């Protein structure tokens, strides 16, 4: 799993992971409505064009797009999935809650309790 952005105001992280990691760690944190919508969202992920994937990778400064992305709070009480470009600053009209941070590899969301993101840019 890779932390690629951070929301300093509410202490939340934008994390990319594999579907297997999502099934193990993040899907159980979703509310019922999110779980109901999940199959449709997963189908939409398959429709991303190579151009879209390239644009997201360039914008995030990553080599490869993760299978799925989640916004997760440090205490794991907030968890939702969204499109990979969700944290891009231009989409928020200069009011983005996200800040780019140094990439941080984690193997378990429990590690968020001790992660200290370094904001960049």
Secondary structure, DSSP 8 states (H G I E B T S, - for coil): -EEEEEETTTTEEEEEE-HHHIIIIIGGGS-HHHHHHHHHHHHHHTT--HHHHHHHHHHHT-SS--SEEEEEETTSS-EEEE-GGGG-GGGGTT--S-EEEEEEE-SSGGGGGT----B--
